[in-house]
Amino acid sequence: MRNALRRFYGRGDLHFVTFSCYRRRPLLGTPGARQCFVKILDQVRSRHCFQLIGYVVMPEHVHLLISEPEKGNPSKMLQVLKQKVSRALRKPARKSSAQLSLALAAAVDSPAFWQRRFYDFNVWSDRKMREKLDYMHRNPVGRKLVSHPQDWPWSSWSFYEKGEAGLIRIDTLDEEKSSPRSAKQKSQKPHP
């Protein structure tokens, strides 16, 4: 029997979510696959109206720091995101399989693209938000993919450390506070 996951939605918290490729395979292991993910993330954000506070796309997993979407909840939004990315990256390629990169060939041949579930941590304080952003941005260095976070364009590091636009627009908490939900957010108590 699976452990029942308890998710806490409707409190206006930010959510630090992590989800992995099937069996932690590097199905996002090419720049093209990561670019595709970022493009679809932006489309899903527009459709589901959530704030993207931070992100990192790794070869075999993704971390997002997001607000609750105006349409649906984080679970539904992630379901849509994962389905769209899976469909886009598993499409039969026009090139022969010999020309496909190993990561994309593995994606096409894999029985699934994503692990079924995701990890969700409610972020209720500025300190926790900074902790999660730092963790995300250090991930590529910790995995020895690059020597410095600035060398990994598939993250929000450049926005926070240099004030530069990256591959996708990053929302600030000031924008979040100007939303109608800000009063609700200010009045809520932290988790126990």
Rosetta silent file (secondary structure, phi, psi, omega in degrees, C-alpha in Angstrom):
SEQUENCE: MRNALRRFYGRGDLHFVTFSCYRRRPLLGTPGARQCFVKILDQVRSRHCFQLIGYVVMPEHVHLLISEPEKGNPSKMLQVLKQKVSRALRKPARKSSAQLSLALAAAVDSPAFWQRRFYDFNVWSDRKMREKLDYMHRNPVGRKLVSHPQDWPWSSWSFYEKGEAGLIRIDTLDEEKSSPRSAKQKSQKPHP
SCORE:     score description
SCORE:     0.000 S_00000001
   1 L     0.000  136.202  178.269    0.000    0.000    0.000 S_00000001
   2 L   -72.361  150.496  171.667    1.305    3.469   -0.856 S_00000001
   3 L   -72.493  133.097  178.425    1.870    6.070    1.796 S_00000001
   4 L   -75.647  123.161  176.662   -0.868    8.638    1.593 S_00000001
   5 L   -85.805  135.941  175.921    0.607   12.021    0.794 S_00000001
   6 L  -104.746  125.392  178.982   -1.018   14.980    2.471 S_00000001
   7 L  -113.816  140.273 -178.026   -0.975   18.129    0.440 S_00000001
   8 L  -112.876  102.579 -179.935   -1.914   21.494    1.896 S_00000001
   9 L  -115.182  161.749  174.708   -3.597   23.747   -0.655 S_00000001
  10 L    89.081    2.906  179.642   -5.738   26.826   -0.328 S_00000001
  11 L   -96.002   -6.728 -177.699   -3.573   28.613    2.246 S_00000001
  12 L    80.134   10.211  178.548   -1.874   30.894   -0.292 S_00000001
  13 L   -69.945  158.687  163.842    1.552   29.389    0.467 S_00000001
  14 E   -76.948  157.377  178.919    4.313   29.066   -2.056 S_00000001
  15 E  -126.549  125.274  172.002    5.054   25.461   -3.016 S_00000001
  16 E   -94.907  109.955 -176.343    8.500   23.986   -3.505 S_00000001
  17 E  -116.159  145.251  177.676    7.848   20.999   -5.756 S_00000001
  18 E  -131.503  131.923  173.957   10.224   18.343   -7.029 S_00000001
  19 E  -141.212  150.864 -170.898    9.429   15.743   -9.632 S_00000001
  20 E  -120.605  153.802  171.769   11.641   13.226  -11.369 S_00000001
  21 E   -68.611  157.772 -178.190   11.949   11.514  -14.694 S_00000001
  22 H   -52.726  124.551 -179.658   11.002    7.837  -14.771 S_00000001
  23 H    52.451   29.846  178.760   13.498    5.842  -12.711 S_00000001
  24 H    56.406   31.422  176.132   15.640    8.995  -12.501 S_00000001
  25 L   -74.716  147.903 -178.296   16.712    8.552  -16.100 S_00000001
  26 L   -79.275   61.755 -176.923   18.295   11.670  -17.667 S_00000001
  27 L   -75.049  -11.670  172.702   15.375   12.276  -20.022 S_00000001
  28 L  -109.395   31.529 -172.232   16.014   16.026  -19.752 S_00000001
  29 L   -81.367   -1.462  178.161   19.709   15.414  -20.382 S_00000001
  30 L  -115.759  152.763  175.681   20.057   17.509  -23.522 S_00000001
  31 H   -56.228  -38.146  179.343   19.873   21.282  -23.914 S_00000001
  32 H   -63.653  -40.202  178.569   17.011   20.799  -26.399 S_00000001
  33 H   -66.792  -41.419  178.567   14.973   18.747  -23.937 S_00000001
  34 H   -67.708  -38.254  176.511   15.503   21.331  -21.173 S_00000001
  35 H   -61.399  -44.168  178.657   14.593   24.170  -23.558 S_00000001
  36 H   -59.674  -44.253  179.119   11.396   22.328  -24.475 S_00000001
  37 H   -59.049  -47.955 -177.612   10.546   21.907  -20.787 S_00000001
  38 H   -62.109  -40.953  179.139   11.051   25.634  -20.081 S_00000001
  39 H   -61.885  -44.690 -179.436    8.925   26.619  -23.088 S_00000001
  40 H   -70.271  -36.629  175.865    6.056   24.372  -21.970 S_00000001
  41 H   -57.140  -42.949  179.293    6.398   25.574  -18.352 S_00000001
  42 H   -64.491  -40.117  178.234    5.825   29.132  -19.581 S_00000001
  43 H   -64.249  -44.876 -179.248    2.740   28.047  -21.554 S_00000001
  44 H   -66.433  -37.758  176.836    1.276   26.180  -18.568 S_00000001
  45 H   -60.133  -44.140  179.295    1.981   29.153  -16.297 S_00000001
  46 H   -62.500  -40.717 -176.990    0.028   31.424  -18.649 S_00000001
  47 H   -72.528  -39.422 -174.410   -2.882   29.006  -18.806 S_00000001
  48 H   -99.577   -2.954  173.532   -3.090   28.195  -15.084 S_00000001
  49 L    54.794   63.125  172.790   -2.132   31.652  -13.783 S_00000001
  50 L  -123.119  159.562  178.193    0.507   30.860  -11.168 S_00000001
  51 L   -89.409  132.806  173.997    3.605   32.765  -10.109 S_00000001
  52 E  -102.179  108.767 -176.275    6.979   31.210  -10.920 S_00000001
  53 E   -91.637  -32.745  178.819    9.333   32.333   -8.163 S_00000001
  54 E  -167.080  160.789  179.038   12.235   30.012   -8.982 S_00000001
  55 E  -163.494  160.936  165.164   13.193   26.878  -10.868 S_00000001
  56 E  -150.259  135.183  176.188   15.965   24.571  -11.975 S_00000001
  57 E  -109.392  114.815  179.724   15.727   21.903  -14.668 S_00000001
  58 L  -100.890  168.843 -179.107   18.201   19.080  -14.102 S_00000001
  59 L   -60.143  -30.226 -176.549   18.839   16.134  -16.449 S_00000001
  60 L  -127.294    4.231  176.514   16.613   13.791  -14.419 S_00000001
  61 E  -159.234  169.715 -177.499   14.473   16.006  -12.173 S_00000001
  62 E  -136.325  141.190  170.076   12.965   19.465  -11.783 S_00000001
  63 E  -117.645  134.122  174.891   12.523   21.842   -8.845 S_00000001
  64 E  -129.362  143.582  169.417    9.930   24.626   -8.983 S_00000001
  65 E  -118.491  110.442 -170.418    9.020   27.298   -6.466 S_00000001
  66 E  -132.992  160.018  169.370    5.511   28.407   -7.384 S_00000001
  67 L   -86.265  171.268  173.673    2.416   30.066   -6.006 S_00000001
  68 L   -72.271  136.301 -179.237   -0.886   28.254   -6.003 S_00000001
  69 L   -70.066  151.668  175.646   -2.486   28.596   -9.430 S_00000001
  70 L   -71.016  -28.071  179.911   -5.659   30.622   -9.847 S_00000001
  71 L  -110.487  112.886  179.349   -7.078   27.764  -11.912 S_00000001
  72 L    83.331 -150.545  179.067   -7.014   24.396  -10.170 S_00000001
  73 L  -138.272  173.350 -178.470   -4.304   23.457   -7.679 S_00000001
  74 H   -57.082  -34.924  179.490   -0.598   22.577   -7.902 S_00000001
  75 H   -62.459  -46.352 -179.769   -1.380   18.875   -8.433 S_00000001
  76 H   -65.538  -43.392  179.706   -3.573   19.578  -11.452 S_00000001
  77 H   -61.559  -43.019  179.248   -1.115   22.104  -12.870 S_00000001
  78 H   -67.380  -34.734  175.992    1.781   19.642  -12.528 S_00000001
  79 H   -59.937  -46.406  179.477   -0.282   16.914  -14.158 S_00000001
  80 H   -63.803  -46.471  179.886   -0.833   19.173  -17.175 S_00000001
  81 H   -58.644  -48.532 -177.933    2.824   20.242  -17.274 S_00000001
  82 H   -64.826  -40.074  178.660    4.130   16.683  -17.080 S_00000001
  83 H   -63.315  -45.463 -177.961    1.702   15.439  -19.747 S_00000001
  84 H   -64.696  -43.026  178.999    2.599   18.222  -22.174 S_00000001
  85 H   -65.334  -44.629  179.445    6.344   17.758  -21.720 S_00000001
  86 H   -58.916  -46.981  179.559    6.056   13.996  -22.036 S_00000001
  87 H   -62.190  -42.339 -177.792    4.034   14.268  -25.242 S_00000001
  88 H   -66.168  -41.740 -175.404    6.408   16.828  -26.745 S_00000001
  89 H   -87.507  -13.037  178.709    9.574   14.890  -25.969 S_00000001
  90 H  -101.425    1.840  177.806    8.210   11.436  -26.775 S_00000001
  91 L   -57.557  141.469  175.113    6.884   12.332  -30.216 S_00000001
  92 L   -59.065  127.746 -178.284    8.331   10.060  -32.856 S_00000001
  93 L   -75.573  151.555  177.700   11.277   11.949  -34.245 S_00000001
  94 L   -77.106  -22.938  178.925   11.579   12.702  -37.928 S_00000001
  95 L   -82.064  162.460  176.260   15.242   11.725  -37.830 S_00000001
  96 L   -68.989  157.457 -177.947   16.367    8.141  -37.733 S_00000001
  97 L   -63.336  -24.626  176.841   16.930    6.671  -34.276 S_00000001
  98 L   -66.755  -25.939 -179.040   20.678    6.612  -34.984 S_00000001
  99 L   -89.269  -13.139  179.984   20.573   10.425  -35.170 S_00000001
 100 L   -71.065  146.703  173.432   18.645   10.860  -31.936 S_00000001
 101 L   -69.532  159.303 -179.517   20.559   11.823  -28.844 S_00000001
 102 H   -60.477  -39.489 -178.625   20.735    9.132  -26.185 S_00000001
 103 H   -63.855  -46.195 -178.627   18.484   11.109  -23.825 S_00000001
 104 H   -71.423  -34.609  176.195   15.731   11.592  -26.384 S_00000001
 105 H   -63.467  -40.416  177.863   16.042    8.019  -27.619 S_00000001
 106 H   -64.634  -37.689  179.385   15.637    6.851  -24.018 S_00000001
 107 H   -63.519  -41.140 -179.313   12.558    9.075  -23.637 S_00000001
 108 H   -68.479  -38.013 -176.581   10.916    7.543  -26.696 S_00000001
 109 H   -84.650  -16.717 -176.230   11.723    3.981  -25.585 S_00000001
 110 L   -70.648  142.559  177.592   10.867    4.439  -21.899 S_00000001
 111 L   -66.338  -22.739  177.758    7.505    3.039  -20.684 S_00000001
 112 L  -146.424  157.956  177.524    6.932    6.364  -18.864 S_00000001
 113 L   -96.520  -40.167 -175.693    8.548    9.769  -18.925 S_00000001
 114 E  -115.981  151.609  165.559    7.886   10.876  -15.332 S_00000001
 115 L   -64.215  153.253 -172.109    7.737    9.219  -11.945 S_00000001
 116 L   -67.211  -38.383 -171.763    4.099    9.144  -10.880 S_00000001
 117 L  -110.432 -176.159  176.561    4.166   11.443   -7.881 S_00000001
 118 L  -145.996  157.684  176.891    5.910   14.605   -6.765 S_00000001
 119 E   -93.779  134.469 -177.740    7.310   16.068   -3.582 S_00000001
 120 E  -132.157  124.850  178.000    5.581   19.213   -2.311 S_00000001
 121 E  -123.343  121.608  177.305    6.816   21.434    0.512 S_00000001
 122 E   -73.283  128.141 -179.290    4.751   24.445    1.608 S_00000001
 123 E  -106.150  114.228 -172.447    6.993   27.503    1.911 S_00000001
 124 L  -117.224    1.585  179.950    5.550   29.922    4.443 S_00000001
 125 L  -138.440  158.756  176.724    8.453   32.231    5.328 S_00000001
 126 H   -62.244  -37.370 -179.981   11.023   34.382    3.575 S_00000001
 127 H   -62.813  -44.577  178.344   13.795   32.348    5.223 S_00000001
 128 H   -66.208  -37.769  178.813   12.411   29.078    3.815 S_00000001
 129 H   -61.699  -46.487  179.625   11.950   30.663    0.406 S_00000001
 130 H   -62.878  -40.417  178.838   15.611   31.765    0.322 S_00000001
 131 H   -59.920  -45.116 -178.772   16.705   28.320    1.527 S_00000001
 132 H   -69.135  -39.983  176.788   14.801   26.604   -1.279 S_00000001
 133 H   -62.480  -45.141  178.790   16.075   29.049   -3.925 S_00000001
 134 H   -61.119  -43.370  178.979   19.674   28.540   -2.768 S_00000001
 135 H   -59.257  -48.010  179.952   19.222   24.770   -2.811 S_00000001
 136 H   -58.903  -48.638 -173.530   17.823   24.861   -6.364 S_00000001
 137 H   -69.432  -26.444  176.928   20.528   27.138   -7.680 S_00000001
 138 H   -82.140  -15.061 -174.442   23.351   25.067   -6.133 S_00000001
 139 H   -52.886  -50.890 -178.968   21.965   21.824   -7.573 S_00000001
 140 H   -62.925  -32.004  177.930   23.868   21.876  -10.920 S_00000001
 141 H   -72.434  -44.892  178.952   27.142   22.668   -9.124 S_00000001
 142 H   -59.841  -31.604  179.015   26.571   19.965   -6.514 S_00000001
 143 L   -87.888    2.227  178.400   25.989   17.456   -9.295 S_00000001
 144 L    62.450   32.111  174.986   29.206   18.625  -11.009 S_00000001
 145 L   -83.270  -30.302  177.568   27.389   19.641  -14.185 S_00000001
 146 L  -144.880  165.789  178.906   28.948   23.120  -14.015 S_00000001
 147 L   -91.494  -18.462  179.913   31.482   24.875  -11.798 S_00000001
 148 L  -145.638  144.798 -179.239   29.241   27.884  -11.053 S_00000001
 149 H   -56.001  -27.894 -179.959   25.424   28.362  -11.134 S_00000001
 150 H   -63.602  -19.295 -178.467   25.812   31.096  -13.776 S_00000001
 151 H   -86.474   -0.896  179.982   26.901   28.389  -16.217 S_00000001
 152 L  -113.842   96.481 -174.195   23.546   26.548  -15.981 S_00000001
 153 L   -70.813  -12.185 -176.381   20.969   28.602  -17.932 S_00000001
 154 L   -90.826   50.147  176.038   18.031   26.351  -16.987 S_00000001
 155 E  -154.285  172.157 -179.823   17.499   27.992  -13.614 S_00000001
 156 L   -91.714    9.341 -176.362   16.397   31.258  -12.057 S_00000001
 157 H   -54.869  -47.537 -174.873   19.882   32.001  -10.659 S_00000001
 158 H   -63.027  -30.454  177.457   20.669   34.847  -13.087 S_00000001
 159 H   -65.649  -46.337 -175.513   17.450   36.650  -12.119 S_00000001
 160 H   -77.950  -36.802 -174.573   18.262   36.603   -8.403 S_00000001
 161 H   -92.790  -26.483 -176.907   22.012   37.138   -8.522 S_00000001
 162 H  -122.733   -9.062 -177.233   22.410   39.458  -11.513 S_00000001
 163 L    70.762   21.225 -177.846   18.937   40.866  -12.112 S_00000001
 164 L   -98.143  148.657  173.562   19.064   39.463  -15.653 S_00000001
 165 L   -72.040  140.393  177.100   16.260   37.889  -17.603 S_00000001
 166 L  -107.760 -145.860 -178.154   16.798   34.206  -18.187 S_00000001
 167 L   -75.004  -20.208 -178.211   15.014   31.680  -20.367 S_00000001
 168 L  -145.578  146.626 -179.618   11.679   32.324  -18.667 S_00000001
 169 L   -66.250  133.706  176.736   10.208   35.283  -16.786 S_00000001
 170 L  -104.383  133.895  179.056   10.532   35.009  -13.012 S_00000001
 171 L   -88.673  146.567  177.139    7.815   36.565  -10.862 S_00000001
 172 L  -100.830  160.043  179.057    8.681   38.552   -7.772 S_00000001
 173 H   -67.370  -24.749  175.741    6.871   38.394   -4.480 S_00000001
 174 H   -60.749  -40.056  176.712    5.993   42.059   -4.896 S_00000001
 175 H   -64.669  -40.085  179.518    3.847   41.008   -7.873 S_00000001
 176 H   -63.010  -41.968 -177.107    2.370   38.251   -5.717 S_00000001
 177 H   -69.301  -22.065  178.867    1.547   40.703   -2.903 S_00000001
 178 L   -84.760   -1.536  178.988   -0.335   42.957   -5.281 S_00000001
 179 L   -80.219  162.448 -179.898   -2.680   40.112   -6.196 S_00000001
 180 L   -60.337  -22.670 -177.696   -6.147   39.777   -4.582 S_00000001
 181 L   -80.855   -5.424 -174.066   -4.880   36.851   -2.519 S_00000001
 182 H   -61.095  -38.073  179.406   -2.293   38.977   -0.714 S_00000001
 183 H   -61.998  -41.698  178.111   -4.639   39.843    2.179 S_00000001
 184 H   -62.996  -42.217 -177.978   -5.286   36.157    2.719 S_00000001
 185 H   -64.228  -41.985 -178.284   -1.568   35.441    2.577 S_00000001
 186 H   -66.729  -32.468 -174.562   -0.695   38.105    5.162 S_00000001
 187 H   -84.422  -11.518 -175.110   -3.322   36.872    7.615 S_00000001
 188 L   -79.373  152.142  179.589   -2.386   33.219    7.615 S_00000001
 189 L   -92.189  150.521  177.502   -0.398   31.634   10.411 S_00000001
 190 L   -65.459  160.488  177.673    2.743   29.583    9.730 S_00000001
 191 L   -66.985  154.139  178.542    2.546   25.816    9.755 S_00000001
 192 L   -66.098    0.000    0.000    3.173   24.058   13.065 S_00000001
